Each structure stands twice: as structure tokens, then as C-alpha cells.
């Protein structure tokens, strides 16, 4: 009995040490957390559960202690079958619009060969030099045609945003697609394929 009591107390203390989360983005007016309808700027405890209403419903939260942000997507959250937000965050790799890092081709390929969800932009931080002669670019297929796109490169990082869905100066509706990512070094004339399996989903700012 004493051991069980200690275990329960230990779990309670562990949960209570997590800082609250603040909602900084929603693509729906409200979201139901622990049975209550919350909105942007509301705060909740990590042990709370979420009731999603659409596969593409999204919520960006910030840890009130560390300032770290997380983007939660309904479809991915529901697949995990977790009971609360902290369990989900503890069990998944951090993918967000704040950046991810990789220091060599093998590591970068492993990082990028995944499915990424983002709302505004996705910044990929690397140790590769980038300037006007060395940079990353992407390609994808649209209506059976290969589209090559230059993307912003800055101090070893590159950024993918909604701007990639522009062809010949005209915007096209964003769609789920798979990118090929290349690194070109014009000083040597070498083009390196990093991955051809970077799946992306742009989460809409507002769900209809």
C-alpha cells in the first residue's frame, strides 16, 4: 500500500512540474480542451485532453516557462491515441516552424525524409554553407510537370513557405505534395540530391 501511495504521489509531482501551455494560434475560433472551449491566449495544463473536430484542425502552443513552441495537428495527434497533450509531446519528434537541425548529408536526408506540417513557414537549419554560389532548392510535380523552385537560403538554413505554390508569377492552391531537396555548389559544379521524399502539408489558417 505504501509503495502504491509513493507511486501515485510521484506521478502527481511529475505532472505538476510541467509548465502550462498558452495557445498562440488556432485555425478554428475555439478548441475544446478538458471539456472547455478555449481560444487564442488561453492557458491550460499539459495533462489536459483535446477534442478535435477536423483532421486539419491545428493549434500552436507555447510552453510558458521555456518559450518553446509546438504545432499540434488533429490527424497526427489522433493517430497517436494518447490520453493527454504532454504524452503526445513527450512521444513525438519535434517538428515545427521554428527550425530543425542537421549537420551532414546523411543526417539531413534522414531528417527531411518525413512528413512535415506547417502553418506559415518551415525553417531548416543546417551546417552547410549557403551564399549566392552554394544553396538549397526544391522541386515538385504539378499537373504532371516538374516545378523547380528557388527558396530563401540564409546562414546555412533554408525556408519552405506558401510561396513555393507560385508558378510563372501566379499562385496555385496549396496542396499536399512531396518535395525533392537539392544542394548545389556552383564552385564545383556539383548538385547533390538530399532527398526526394519530403512530404509537406500546409495547414490552412482558417478552416471553413
ROSE-4610 file (N, C-alpha, C; in Angstrom, 1 decimal, always signed):
// ROSE-4610
residu = [X/X/X/X/X/X/X/X/X/X/X/X/X/X/X/X/X/X/X/X/X/X/X/X/X/X/X/X/X/X/X/X/X/X/X/X/X/X/X/X/X/X/X/X/X/X/X/X/X/X/X/X/X/X/X/X/X/X/X/X/X/X/X/X/X/X/X/X/X/X/X/X/X/X/X/X/X/X/X/X/X/X/X/X/X/X/X/X/X/X/X/X/X/X/X/X/X/X/X/X/X/X/X/X/X/X/X/X/X/X/X/X/X/X/X/X/X/X/X/X/X/X/X/X/X/X/X/X/X/X/X/X/X/X/X/X/X/X/X/X/X/X/X/X/X/X/X/X/X/X/X/X/X/X/X/X/X/X/X/X/X/X/X/X/X/X/X/X/X/X/X/X/X/X/X/X/X/X/X/X/X/X/X/X/X/X/X/X/X/X/X/X/X/X/X/X/X/X/X/X/X/X/X/X/X/X/X/X/X/X/X/X/X/X/X/X/X/X/X/X/X/X/X/X/X/X/X/X/X/X/X/X/X/X/X/X/X/X/X/X/X/X/X/X/X/X/X/X/X/X/X/X/X/X/X/X/X/X/X/X/X/X/X/X/X/X/X/X/X/X/X/X/X/X/X/X/X/X/X/X/X/X/X/X/X/X/X/X/X/X/X/X/X/X/X/X/X/X/X/X/X/X/X/X/X/X/X/X/X/X/X/X/X/X/X/X/X/X/X/X/X/X/X/X/X/X/X/X/X/X/X/X/X/X/X/X/X/X/X/X/X/X/X/X/X/X/X/X/X/X/X/X/X/X/X/X/X/X/X/X/X/X/X/X/X/X/X/X/X/X/X/X/X/X/X/X/X/X/X/X/X/X/X/X/X/X/X/X/X/X/X/X/X/X/X/X/X/X/X/X/X/X/X/X/X/X/X/X/X/X/X/X/X/X/X/X/X/X/X/X/X/X/X/X/X/X/X/X/X/X/X/X/X/X/X/X/X/X/X/X/X/X/X/X/X/X/X/X/X/X/X/X/X/X/X/X/X/X/X/X/X/X/X/X/X/X/X/X/X/X/X/X/X/X/X/X/X/X/X/X/X/X/X/X/X/X/X/X/X/X/X/X/X/X/X/X/X/X/X/X/X/X/X/X/X/X/X/X/X/X/X/X/X/X/X/X/X/X/X/X/X/X/X/X/X/X/X/X/X/X/X/X/X/X/X/X/X/X/X/X/X/X/X/X/X/X/X/X/X/X/X/X/X/X/X/X/X/X/X/X/X/X/X/X/X/X/X/X/X/X/X/X/X/X/X/X/X/X/X/X/X/X/X/X/X/X/X/X/X/X/X/X/X/X/X/X/X/X/X/X/X/X/X/X/X/X/X/X/X/X/X/X/X/X/X/X/X/X/X/X/X/X/X/X]
num = [1/1/1/2/2/2/3/3/3/4/4/4/5/5/5/6/6/6/7/7/7/8/8/8/9/9/9/10/10/10/11/11/11/12/12/12/13/13/13/14/14/14/15/15/15/16/16/16/17/17/17/18/18/18/19/19/19/20/20/20/21/21/21/22/22/22/23/23/23/24/24/24/25/25/25/26/26/26/27/27/27/28/28/28/29/29/29/30/30/30/31/31/31/32/32/32/33/33/33/34/34/34/35/35/35/36/36/36/37/37/37/38/38/38/39/39/39/40/40/40/41/41/41/42/42/42/43/43/43/44/44/44/45/45/45/46/46/46/47/47/47/48/48/48/49/49/49/50/50/50/51/51/51/52/52/52/53/53/53/54/54/54/55/55/55/56/56/56/57/57/57/58/58/58/59/59/59/60/60/60/61/61/61/62/62/62/63/63/63/64/64/64/65/65/65/66/66/66/67/67/67/68/68/68/69/69/69/70/70/70/71/71/71/72/72/72/73/73/73/74/74/74/75/75/75/76/76/76/77/77/77/78/78/78/79/79/79/80/80/80/81/81/81/82/82/82/83/83/83/84/84/84/85/85/85/86/86/86/87/87/87/88/88/88/89/89/89/90/90/90/91/91/91/92/92/92/93/93/93/94/94/94/95/95/95/96/96/96/97/97/97/98/98/98/99/99/99/100/100/100/101/101/101/102/102/102/103/103/103/104/104/104/105/105/105/106/106/106/107/107/107/108/108/108/109/109/109/110/110/110/111/111/111/112/112/112/113/113/113/114/114/114/115/115/115/116/116/116/117/117/117/118/118/118/119/119/119/120/120/120/121/121/121/122/122/122/123/123/123/124/124/124/125/125/125/126/126/126/127/127/127/128/128/128/129/129/129/130/130/130/131/131/131/132/132/132/133/133/133/134/134/134/135/135/135/136/136/136/137/137/137/138/138/138/139/139/139/140/140/140/141/141/141/142/142/142/143/143/143/144/144/144/145/145/145/146/146/146/147/147/147/148/148/148/149/149/149/150/150/150/151/151/151/152/152/152/153/153/153/154/154/154/155/155/155/156/156/156/157/157/157/158/158/158/159/159/159/160/160/160/161/161/161/162/162/162/163/163/163/164/164/164/165/165/165/166/166/166/167/167/167/168/168/168/169/169/169/170/170/170/171/171/171/172/172/172/173/173/173/174/174/174/175/175/175/176/176/176/177/177/177/178/178/178/179/179/179/180/180/180/181/181/181/182/182/182/183/183/183/184/184/184/185/185/185/186/186/186/187/187/187/188/188/188/189/189/189/190/190/190/191/191/191/192/192/192/193/193/193/194/194/194/195/195/195/196/196/196/197/197/197/198/198/198/199/199/199/200/200/200/201/201/201/202/202/202/203/203/203/204/204/204/205/205/205/206/206/206/207/207/207/208/208/208]
x = [+0.8/+0.0/+0.9/+1.9/+2.8/+3.5/+3.9/+4.6/+3.7/+2.4/+1.4/+1.2/+1.1/+0.9/+2.1/+3.3/+4.5/+4.5/+4.0/+4.0/+3.0/+1.8/+0.8/+1.3/+1.9/+2.4/+3.5/+4.3/+5.4/+4.9/+3.8/+3.2/+2.6/+1.9/+1.3/+2.4/+3.5/+4.5/+5.1/+5.3/+5.9/+5.0/+3.7/+2.8/+2.7/+2.8/+2.7/+3.9/+5.1/+6.3/+6.2/+5.4/+5.3/+4.6/+5.2/+4.6/+3.4/+2.5/+1.3/+1.7/+0.7/+0.8/-0.2/+0.3/-0.6/-0.9/-2.1/-2.5/-2.1/-1.3/-0.9/-1.4/-2.0/-2.6/-3.7/-4.8/-5.8/-6.4/-6.7/-7.3/-8.8/-9.3/-10.8/-11.0/-12.2/-12.4/-12.1/-12.4/-12.1/-11.7/-11.2/-10.9/-11.3/-11.8/-12.3/-11.2/-10.8/-9.7/-10.3/-10.2/-10.8/-12.3/-13.0/-14.4/-14.7/-13.7/-14.0/-13.6/-14.3/-13.9/-12.9/-11.7/-10.6/-10.3/-9.7/-9.3/-7.9/-7.4/-6.0/-5.8/-4.6/-4.2/-4.7/-5.6/-6.0/-4.8/-4.8/-3.8/-4.4/-3.6/-4.1/-2.9/-3.2/-2.2/-1.8/-0.6/-0.2/-1.0/-1.5/-2.3/-3.6/-4.0/-5.3/-5.5/-6.7/-7.0/-7.7/-7.6/-8.2/-9.3/-10.3/-11.4/-11.3/-10.8/-10.6/-11.9/-12.1/-13.3/-13.1/-11.8/-11.5/-10.0/-9.7/-8.3/-7.3/-7.7/-6.7/-6.8/-7.6/-7.6/-6.3/-5.8/-4.4/-4.4/-3.4/-3.2/-1.7/-1.3/+0.1/+0.1/+1.0/+1.1/+2.5/+2.6/+4.0/+4.1/+5.2/+5.5/+5.7/+4.9/+5.0/+6.3/+7.1/+8.3/+9.5/+9.6/+10.7/+10.6/+9.3/+9.1/+9.1/+9.3/+9.3/+7.9/+7.8/+6.5/+6.3/+5.1/+4.7/+3.5/+3.5/+2.3/+1.6/+0.4/-0.4/-1.4/-1.4/-2.3/-3.3/-4.5/-5.5/-5.2/-5.0/-4.8/-3.6/-2.5/-1.3/-1.6/-2.2/-2.5/-3.4/-4.4/-5.4/-4.8/-3.8/-3.1/-2.4/-1.9/-1.0/-1.8/-3.1/-4.0/-3.6/-3.0/-2.6/-3.8/-3.6/-4.6/-4.6/-3.4/-3.3/-2.1/-2.1/-1.1/+0.3/+0.6/+2.0/+2.5/+1.6/+2.0/+2.3/+1.6/+1.8/+3.2/+3.4/+4.6/+5.8/+5.7/+6.8/+7.2/+6.2/+6.4/+6.7/+6.7/+7.0/+8.2/+8.8/+10.0/+9.4/+10.2/+9.8/+9.9/+8.8/+8.8/+8.0/+8.5/+7.8/+8.3/+7.7/+8.1/+9.3/+9.8/+10.9/+12.2/+12.3/+13.5/+13.9/+14.7/+15.3/+16.7/+17.5/+18.9/+19.5/+20.5/+21.2/+22.6/+23.6/+25.0/+25.7/+25.1/+25.7/+24.6/+25.0/+24.0/+23.2/+23.9/+23.1/+22.1/+22.5/+21.6/+20.5/+20.9/+19.8/+18.8/+19.3/+18.4/+17.4/+18.0/+17.1/+16.1/+16.5/+15.6/+14.5/+14.9/+13.9/+13.0/+13.4/+12.6/+11.4/+10.5/+9.4/+8.3/+7.2/+6.0/+6.0/+6.0/+6.1/+4.7/+4.3/+3.1/+3.5/+3.0/+3.4/+2.3/+2.2/+1.2/+1.7/+2.9/+3.4/+4.7/+5.7/+6.9/+7.6/+8.5/+9.3/+10.7/+11.5/+12.9/+13.7/+14.6/+15.5/+16.9/+17.5/+18.8/+19.9/+20.9/+22.0/+23.3/+24.4/+25.7/+26.4/+25.5/+26.1/+26.2/+27.3/+27.4/+26.4/+25.8/+24.9/+25.2/+25.3/+25.5/+25.0/+25.5/+25.0/+25.5/+26.5/+27.1/+26.7/+26.3/+26.0/+24.7/+23.7/+22.4/+21.5/+20.4/+19.4/+18.3/+17.7/+16.5/+15.6/+14.4/+13.4/+12.8/+12.1/+11.3/+10.1/+9.0/+7.8/+7.1/+6.1/+5.3/+3.9/+3.6/+2.2/+1.6/+0.5/-0.2/+0.8/+1.5/+2.5/+3.7/+3.9/+5.1/+6.0/+7.3/+8.3/+8.5/+8.3/+8.5/+9.7/+10.7/+11.9/+11.7/+12.0/+11.8/+13.0/+13.4/+14.4/+13.7/+14.4/+13.8/+14.8/+14.4/+15.3/+16.4/+17.6/+18.7/+19.4/+19.8/+20.4/+21.3/+22.6/+23.5/+23.3/+23.2/+23.1/+21.7/+20.7/+19.4/+18.6/+17.5/+16.6/+15.2/+14.3/+12.9/+11.9/+11.0/+9.9/+8.6/+7.9/+6.7/+5.7/+4.5/+3.5/+3.9/+5.0/+5.5/+5.9/+6.1/+6.5/+5.4/+4.2/+3.0/+2.7/+3.7/+3.6/+4.3/+3.6/+4.2/+4.0/+5.1/+5.1/+4.4/+4.7/+4.1/+2.7/+2.1/+0.7/+0.6/-0.2/-0.4/-1.3/-1.0/-1.9/-2.3/-3.5/-3.9/-2.9/-2.5/-1.6/-2.2/-1.3/-1.8/-0.7/-1.1/-0.2/+0.7/+2.0/+2.9/+4.2/+5.0/+6.3/+7.4/+8.3/+9.4/+10.7/+11.4/+12.8/+13.7/+14.7/+15.5/+16.9/+17.5/+18.8/+19.8/+21.1/+22.1/+23.0/+23.2/+24.1/+25.3/+26.4/+27.7/+28.2/+28.0/+28.5/+30.0/+30.7/+32.1/+32.7/+32.0/+32.5/+31.6/+30.5/+29.5/+28.8/+28.8/+28.1/+26.7/+25.8/+24.4/+24.1/+23.8/+23.5/+22.1/+21.5/+20.1/+20.1/+19.5/+19.4/+18.3/+17.1/+16.0/+15.0/+14.2/+13.1/+11.8/+11.9/+10.8/+10.4/+10.4/+10.0/+8.5/+7.6/+6.2/+5.8/+5.0/+4.6/+3.1/+2.6/+1.2/+1.1/+0.6/+0.4/-1.0/-1.0/-2.2/-2.9/-4.1/-4.8/-5.0/-4.9/-5.0/-6.4/-7.4/-8.8/-9.5/-10.2/-11.0/-12.4/-12.9/-14.2/-15.3]
y = [-1.2/+0.0/+1.3/+1.2/+2.4/+2.6/+1.5/+1.7/+2.3/+1.8/+2.4/+3.8/+4.2/+5.6/+6.5/+6.0/+6.7/+6.8/+5.8/+5.8/+6.9/+6.9/+7.9/+9.3/+9.5/+10.8/+11.2/+10.3/+10.6/+11.0/+10.3/+10.7/+12.1/+12.4/+13.7/+14.8/+14.6/+15.6/+15.7/+14.6/+14.7/+15.5/+15.3/+16.0/+17.5/+17.8/+19.1/+20.0/+19.3/+20.1/+20.7/+20.2/+20.7/+22.1/+23.0/+24.3/+24.3/+25.3/+25.4/+25.8/+25.5/+25.9/+27.1/+28.0/+29.1/+28.8/+29.0/+28.9/+30.2/+30.0/+31.2/+31.2/+30.1/+30.0/+28.9/+29.2/+28.3/+28.5/+27.5/+27.7/+27.5/+27.4/+27.4/+28.5/+29.0/+30.0/+29.6/+28.3/+27.8/+26.3/+25.8/+24.3/+23.8/+22.6/+22.1/+21.3/+21.8/+21.2/+20.9/+19.7/+19.2/+19.7/+19.6/+19.9/+21.4/+22.2/+23.7/+24.2/+25.2/+25.8/+26.9/+26.7/+27.7/+28.4/+29.6/+30.4/+30.8/+31.6/+32.1/+32.9/+32.7/+33.3/+32.7/+31.7/+30.9/+30.0/+29.6/+28.7/+27.5/+26.3/+25.1/+24.2/+23.2/+22.3/+21.2/+20.8/+19.7/+18.4/+18.2/+16.9/+16.9/+18.1/+18.2/+17.3/+17.0/+16.2/+17.2/+16.8/+17.6/+16.9/+17.6/+17.1/+17.8/+17.1/+17.7/+17.5/+18.5/+18.5/+18.2/+18.3/+18.1/+17.6/+16.8/+16.3/+17.3/+18.5/+19.6/+20.7/+20.4/+21.4/+21.5/+22.7/+22.9/+23.9/+23.6/+24.5/+24.7/+25.9/+26.1/+26.6/+26.0/+26.3/+26.6/+27.4/+27.8/+27.4/+26.8/+26.5/+27.8/+28.1/+29.4/+29.5/+28.4/+28.5/+28.6/+27.8/+27.8/+28.6/+28.9/+29.7/+28.8/+27.5/+26.6/+26.4/+26.4/+26.3/+24.9/+24.5/+23.2/+23.4/+22.8/+22.8/+21.4/+21.4/+20.2/+20.1/+19.0/+18.8/+17.6/+17.8/+16.8/+15.4/+15.3/+14.0/+13.2/+13.9/+13.3/+13.0/+13.9/+13.7/+12.5/+12.4/+11.3/+9.9/+9.9/+8.6/+8.1/+8.9/+8.5/+7.9/+8.1/+7.5/+7.8/+9.0/+9.4/+9.9/+10.0/+10.5/+12.0/+12.6/+14.0/+14.6/+15.9/+16.7/+16.4/+16.3/+16.0/+14.7/+13.7/+12.3/+12.4/+13.2/+13.3/+14.0/+15.1/+15.9/+15.1/+14.3/+13.5/+12.4/+11.9/+10.8/+11.0/+12.3/+12.6/+13.4/+13.3/+14.2/+15.6/+16.6/+18.0/+18.5/+18.7/+19.3/+20.6/+21.7/+22.9/+23.9/+25.0/+26.1/+26.9/+26.5/+27.2/+26.7/+25.5/+25.1/+23.7/+23.0/+21.7/+21.7/+20.9/+21.0/+19.7/+19.8/+18.6/+19.1/+18.2/+18.7/+18.0/+17.0/+16.3/+15.7/+15.3/+14.8/+13.7/+12.7/+11.5/+11.9/+12.8/+13.2/+14.1/+15.0/+15.8/+15.0/+14.0/+13.1/+12.4/+11.9/+11.2/+12.1/+13.4/+14.4/+14.8/+15.0/+15.5/+14.5/+13.2/+12.1/+11.8/+12.7/+12.6/+13.4/+13.5/+14.3/+15.5/+16.7/+17.9/+18.7/+19.2/+20.1/+21.4/+22.5/+23.8/+24.8/+25.9/+26.9/+28.1/+28.6/+29.8/+29.4/+28.9/+28.5/+27.5/+26.8/+25.7/+26.0/+26.3/+26.7/+25.5/+25.1/+24.0/+24.6/+24.3/+24.8/+23.7/+24.0/+23.0/+23.7/+22.9/+23.4/+23.6/+23.4/+23.6/+25.1/+25.5/+26.9/+27.3/+28.4/+28.9/+30.4/+30.7/+32.0/+32.0/+33.0/+33.1/+32.0/+31.2/+30.1/+28.7/+28.7/+27.4/+27.6/+26.7/+26.9/+25.7/+25.6/+24.6/+25.1/+24.1/+24.4/+23.2/+23.3/+22.2/+22.0/+20.8/+20.6/+19.7/+19.9/+19.0/+18.9/+18.1/+17.8/+18.5/+19.2/+19.8/+19.6/+19.0/+18.7/+17.9/+17.0/+16.2/+16.9/+18.1/+18.9/+19.1/+19.0/+19.2/+20.7/+21.1/+22.6/+22.7/+23.5/+23.8/+25.1/+25.2/+26.5/+26.8/+28.1/+28.7/+29.0/+28.8/+29.1/+29.9/+30.7/+31.5/+30.7/+31.1/+30.5/+31.6/+31.3/+32.3/+31.6/+31.8/+31.3/+29.9/+29.1/+27.6/+27.1/+27.9/+27.5/+27.7/+27.0/+27.3/+27.2/+27.9/+28.1/+27.7/+26.9/+26.5/+27.2/+27.8/+28.6/+28.4/+29.1/+29.0/+29.6/+30.4/+31.0/+29.9/+28.7/+27.7/+27.4/+27.7/+27.4/+28.6/+29.0/+30.1/+29.6/+29.6/+29.2/+30.3/+30.7/+31.8/+33.0/+33.3/+34.5/+34.4/+33.2/+33.1/+32.0/+32.4/+31.5/+30.3/+29.2/+28.0/+27.6/+26.9/+26.5/+25.5/+25.8/+24.9/+23.5/+22.5/+21.1/+20.2/+19.1/+18.1/+17.6/+17.6/+17.2/+16.6/+16.0/+15.5/+16.3/+16.8/+17.6/+16.8/+17.2/+16.8/+18.0/+17.7/+18.8/+18.6/+19.7/+19.6/+20.6/+20.3/+21.3/+21.5/+22.7/+23.0/+23.8/+23.4/+24.1/+24.5/+25.8/+26.3/+26.4/+26.4/+26.5/+25.2/+24.1/+22.8/+22.3/+22.9/+22.4/+21.2/+20.9/+19.7/+20.0/+19.1/+19.1/+17.9/+18.0/+16.8/+16.7/+15.5/+15.3/+14.9/+15.7/+15.3/+14.3/+14.6/+13.6/+13.9/+12.9/+13.1/+12.6/+12.6/+12.0/+13.0/+14.3/+15.2/+15.6/+15.0/+15.2/+16.5/+17.3/+18.5/+18.7/+19.3/+19.7/+21.1/+22.0/+23.4/+23.4/+23.7/+23.8/+25.1/+25.1/+26.4/+27.2/+28.6/+29.5/+29.5/+29.2/+29.1/+28.0/+27.2/+26.1/+26.6/+26.2/+26.6/+25.8]
z = [+0.0/+0.0/+0.0/+0.8/+0.9/-0.4/-1.1/-2.4/-3.4/-3.4/-4.3/-4.1/-2.8/-2.4/-2.9/-2.7/-3.2/-4.7/-5.4/-6.9/-7.4/-6.7/-7.1/-6.8/-5.6/-5.3/-6.3/-6.7/-7.7/-9.0/-9.5/-10.7/-10.7/-9.5/-9.4/-9.4/-8.7/-8.6/-10.0/-10.7/-12.1/-13.0/-13.0/-13.8/-13.4/-12.1/-11.7/-12.0/-12.3/-12.6/-14.1/-14.9/-16.3/-16.3/-17.0/-17.1/-18.0/-17.8/-18.6/-20.0/-20.9/-22.3/-22.6/-23.4/-23.9/-25.4/-25.8/-27.2/-27.9/-29.0/-29.7/-31.2/-31.6/-32.9/-32.9/-33.6/-33.9/-35.3/-36.0/-37.3/-37.2/-36.0/-35.7/-34.6/-34.5/-33.5/-32.1/-31.7/-30.4/-30.6/-29.5/-29.4/-28.1/-28.0/-26.7/-26.1/-24.9/-24.1/-22.7/-22.3/-21.0/-20.9/-22.0/-22.0/-22.0/-22.1/-22.1/-23.5/-24.0/-25.2/-25.0/-25.5/-25.3/-26.6/-26.5/-27.7/-27.5/-28.5/-28.5/-27.3/-26.7/-25.4/-24.2/-24.3/-23.1/-22.7/-21.4/-20.9/-20.3/-20.5/-20.0/-19.5/-18.7/-18.2/-19.1/-19.2/-20.2/-20.0/-18.8/-18.6/-19.2/-19.9/-20.5/-21.7/-22.0/-23.2/-24.2/-25.5/-26.6/-27.4/-27.7/-28.6/-29.9/-31.0/-32.3/-33.1/-34.0/-34.8/-36.3/-36.7/-38.2/-38.3/-39.3/-39.4/-39.6/-40.2/-40.4/-39.3/-38.3/-37.2/-36.6/-36.3/-35.8/-34.6/-33.8/-32.6/-32.4/-32.3/-31.9/-30.5/-29.7/-28.3/-27.9/-26.8/-26.3/-24.9/-24.5/-23.1/-22.4/-21.3/-20.7/-19.9/-19.7/-18.9/-19.9/-20.9/-21.8/-23.1/-23.4/-24.7/-25.9/-25.7/-26.9/-27.4/-28.8/-29.4/-30.0/-30.1/-30.7/-31.6/-32.7/-33.6/-33.5/-33.1/-33.0/-34.1/-34.8/-35.9/-35.6/-35.8/-35.3/-35.9/-37.2/-37.8/-37.2/-36.9/-36.3/-34.8/-34.1/-32.7/-32.5/-33.3/-33.1/-33.5/-34.4/-34.7/-33.5/-32.7/-31.6/-30.5/-30.4/-29.4/-28.0/-27.8/-26.4/-25.6/-24.3/-23.4/-23.2/-23.3/-23.0/-23.8/-23.8/-24.6/-24.2/-22.9/-22.5/-23.0/-23.0/-23.5/-25.0/-25.7/-27.2/-27.4/-26.7/-26.9/-26.5/-25.5/-25.0/-25.9/-26.7/-27.6/-29.0/-29.5/-30.9/-31.0/-32.2/-32.5/-32.8/-32.4/-32.5/-33.9/-34.6/-35.9/-35.8/-36.1/-36.0/-37.0/-37.1/-38.0/-37.4/-36.2/-35.6/-36.0/-36.7/-37.3/-36.7/-37.6/-37.2/-37.7/-37.1/-37.5/-38.0/-38.9/-39.4/-39.9/-39.6/-39.9/-41.0/-41.6/-42.8/-43.7/-44.9/-45.8/-45.3/-44.7/-44.2/-43.1/-42.2/-41.2/-41.7/-42.7/-43.3/-44.1/-44.8/-45.5/-44.6/-43.5/-42.5/-41.9/-41.7/-41.1/-42.1/-43.3/-44.3/-44.9/-44.8/-45.4/-44.5/-44.3/-43.3/-43.8/-43.0/-43.3/-42.4/-43.0/-42.3/-42.4/-41.3/-41.3/-40.8/-41.5/-41.0/-41.4/-40.7/-40.9/-41.7/-41.4/-42.1/-42.9/-42.2/-42.9/-42.1/-42.8/-42.1/-42.4/-41.3/-41.4/-41.1/-42.0/-41.8/-41.6/-40.4/-40.1/-40.3/-41.0/-41.3/-41.1/-41.2/-41.1/-42.5/-43.6/-44.9/-45.2/-45.9/-46.2/-47.3/-47.2/-48.2/-48.5/-49.8/-50.3/-51.7/-52.5/-53.9/-54.8/-54.4/-55.2/-54.6/-53.3/-52.7/-52.0/-52.3/-51.8/-52.0/-51.3/-51.5/-52.4/-53.1/-53.9/-53.9/-54.3/-54.3/-55.6/-55.8/-56.9/-56.5/-57.2/-57.0/-58.3/-58.4/-59.6/-59.5/-60.5/-60.5/-61.9/-62.0/-63.3/-64.2/-63.7/-64.5/-64.9/-64.4/-64.8/-63.6/-63.8/-62.7/-62.5/-61.3/-60.9/-60.1/-60.5/-59.7/-59.1/-57.8/-57.1/-56.3/-56.4/-55.5/-54.2/-53.1/-51.8/-51.0/-50.0/-49.3/-48.5/-48.7/-48.0/-47.2/-46.0/-45.1/-44.0/-44.0/-43.0/-42.7/-43.8/-43.6/-43.5/-43.5/-43.3/-44.6/-44.8/-45.9/-45.4/-46.1/-45.6/-46.7/-46.3/-47.2/-46.7/-47.6/-47.2/-48.3/-48.1/-49.1/-50.5/-50.5/-51.7/-52.8/-52.3/-53.3/-54.3/-53.8/-54.7/-55.6/-56.3/-57.3/-58.5/-59.7/-60.9/-62.0/-62.6/-63.6/-63.0/-61.7/-61.1/-60.7/-60.9/-60.5/-59.3/-58.3/-57.2/-57.6/-57.1/-57.2/-55.8/-55.7/-54.4/-53.8/-52.5/-51.9/-51.8/-52.0/-51.9/-51.3/-50.7/-50.1/-51.3/-51.1/-52.1/-51.5/-52.3/-51.9/-52.6/-51.9/-52.4/-52.6/-53.6/-53.7/-53.3/-52.5/-52.0/-52.5/-53.1/-53.7/-53.0/-53.0/-52.6/-53.8/-54.2/-55.4/-54.9/-55.4/-55.2/-56.5/-56.9/-58.2/-58.3/-57.1/-57.2/-57.7/-57.5/-58.0/-59.1/-59.3/-60.4/-59.9/-58.6/-58.1/-57.6/-58.0/-57.5/-56.7/-55.4/-54.6/-54.2/-54.5/-54.1/-52.7/-51.8/-50.4/-50.1/-50.7/-50.5/-51.6/-51.9/-52.8/-52.1/-50.8/-50.0/-48.9/-49.1/-48.1/-48.3/-47.6/-47.8/-46.9/-47.5/-46.8/-46.9/-45.8/-45.8/-45.2/-45.9/-45.4/-44.8/-43.5/-42.7/-42.9/-43.3/-43.6/-42.4/-42.5/-41.4/-40.8/-41.7/-41.3/-41.9/-41.1/-41.7/-42.0/-43.1/-43.5/-42.8]
